[in-house]
Each structure stands twice: as C-alpha cells, then as structure tokens.
Amino acid sequence: MPRSLTAFSSLYFATLLMLLGSGLLSTYLGLRLSADGTSEIWIGLLMTGYYVGLVMGASIGHRLIARVGHIRAFVASAGVVTASVLGHAMTASVEVWLVLRLLVGMAMMCQYMVLESWLNEQAESHQRGMVFASYMGVTFLGLAMGQVVLTAMPDLDIRHLLIVSMCFSLCLVPVAVTNRIHPAPLHPAPMKIRLFIERIPLALTTVGVSGLLLGAFYGLAPIFASVSGLATSDIGIFMAVTIGAGLVAQWPVGWLSDRLDRSRMIQVNAIVLTGVVLLIALADMSPIGLMALTSLFGVLAFTLYPLAVALANDHVEPDDRVPLSAMLLVTFGLGASIGPLLGSVLMKAMGAHMLYVFMACCTLILVLRVRPEAVSGEHLVPDAPIHFMPAAGNLVSSSLAAAMDPRVDEHMVEEQMRDDGHVKASERDEDQDDHRPG
C-alpha cells in the first residue's frame, strides 16, 4: 500500500471485516432457509428488509452520530449487529429473522457513515481519488472473502454465524483504539428530487435497475445455484467469482467510460447482459459454463451503477453533486429493496430459473429506455466527461461518500456544512475531544 494510504489501514481493515461478515451472512441465510424448505418469498423478504434497513439507517445514523459522537455510534452499531447475528442462532422464526435483518441494515449504515466521514476528513485533496478507489476495492474484497468461507466450511451450521459475529466484534478494535479527533458530523443533503428527475432520468433509471439486479442477486442467486446442483462449497465460489469479476471490471470499464459515450456504453452493457442472464436462466450448462457466465454477469451488472453515476455527474453542476449522491443512493436502495421481493415471487410461482428471467426483464428496460439520442446534452457541464470512479453498487456507501468522492469539490462540501450550521458544532466536538484521553 502506498505510504499516503498507510494512515487509513485501520479503517480499511474495519471495513474489510464488516463486509466479510455481511457477505457471508447474506449467502448463509439464503442457503440455510432454502435447505429448511422455507418459501423463496420469505428469503426475498429478508434481503428486502436488509436494504430497507440501510435506507432507514442513513437518517438514524446522522442523529446518533450527532448525539454521541463517531466512536460511540460505531461501537453501539457494531453491538447491535453482533447481537442480531447471534439472534439468528436462537430461533428459527423467519418473522424474527426479518426484524433482525432490518436491525442489521440500520446499524451497518451507521457504521459505514462513521468510516466514510473519517476517511473524508483525514484524506488530503491530492489523495482523495486513491482513498476512494481503495475503499471501494476493500468493499468488493470483503464481500468476495465472505463467500470463500462457505467454500472452506460448506456445512451450514452455527459456526458461520459465530464467524460473522467475530468479524463485527473485531471491527471495533481499530476504530475504538484510535487517538484521532472525531470527524465533523455531516447531515443529509436535500435531494432536489424534481430537478434530478428532469435532468438525469436515464441515469436514475439505470441506478434503479442496478438496484433491482444486485438486490435480487445477493439475496436469491445462492438459491438458484443450489437448485442448479451446485454444492455449498461451489456456491461460495459461484458468488465470489461474480463479485470478483465485478471488482476487476471497474478499472477497464472506467478507462473506456472516460473515452466513449456513456449512454451508449450503458445500452450495450444492457443488451449483452440481457443475453447473458437469459442463457443462465434457460441453457442447460455444466458447472464450469455456469461459472464463466456468472463472471460475465459480474462484469456487466457491477459496472452499471458507476457508469450511471458518471453519466449523472456529467449533467449536474458541482454544487449539486452532494445531493445528487444522496438521490442516487436512495434510488438504488429502493430498487434493491424491491428486486429480491419480485424475484422471489416469480421463483416461487415458476421455478428458480425465473430469477434470471426477471433480471432479463429489468435489463430490457435499459435496452429500450437508455438511448444516446435521448441525451440532449443541454445540461452537460463544461468539465464533462467527469472522471469515472469505481463503486460497489450495493449501498455499502452512505450519502457521505459524496464528500469523499474526488468528483465533488471539497470546498463546496465545507460550504454546505457551514450553511447548515454544523461547523460550530464540530468545533465544539473537537474542543471536547481534545480533553478526552485517546
């Protein structure tokens, strides 16, 4: 790791542990419920509950951080997640599990907000691009490593829940022992919904469809793989290959995105992705063929969100990019909440292959909707194309990620904080922290 990033290693390590635990938990719950004969609808509802919790957690997290500070908010949230994970071992009631998934989503969003605000405040302006890209890379790596655990431990038992609990307990260590001053609290930016709907409808459509795809994938793809005949150990590889391909694809797609028409790239992506998911749904393939296709799915599905974000930034002035980030993340969250539910209903009614048929219907919306000739260029900003940045596309980032994103002018973020009257509050926090033992 470059020397400029060594200061962030503890925060990256905490993020890695969180995502490892979260990725393992999502896949484990789906496989466990499927093995117990639980309806696909309930499995989809659990993933929907998680994403609803993430969206709700943004507002709750801001209030908690403002009230008790960053470290205490992180510790409290990690405690809630750990207890909720262990709660899955105490009961087999899916109704209780749904409540626990909601709590996990809310608490994890608060944790993300603490980590991102910390990274933003510690990063210097010339580091922000590297810091942001590294943070996104760590999130992908953690998600993939969580799937590998299933390969090493294919038997579905309480040990997986214990590992997840250990991850969320250990992620407390690097945050709790830091001697750095708390970052200044940020409050949600107004989303300017009408402005963005009028100005960037194609980008919002792409973000919503990306949420539908990835929400359904994380929640239901393990069930599809199980029905397709893959063993639990192979399902871990299936998920890890998909997520890993999405990580690797970020940089070459970003290079192309900075040189080609982004709306055309989204349309071509959607056309190819439609064919890929239909092949996965309808073709009778060997495990190797399925792995090859799912890696291609990862390349295409995981790059839709950052392509849409880059397209949106091309048509929004710099001083609107913080509220733009909030708008995009809420749109993604709504799609990710709906996707698992709709996909599970179709799987219950017509079979597991309908998950990818559902995805094909989603991508077909982009094929028909996102057309380069529909982009007028009327609101294209002078510095377009705005530099492409990798993005996890799974709501691991809160709206605070906009402040860390190098496409957003840090001075405008500070000005917005000052306008909201939070600079004085942050100064009071710093004065208090200076008198606290590190």
Order of alpha helices (4+ residues) and beta strands (2+ residues): alpha-alpha-alpha-alpha-alpha-alpha-alpha-alpha-alpha-alpha-alpha-alpha-alpha-alpha-alpha-alpha-alpha
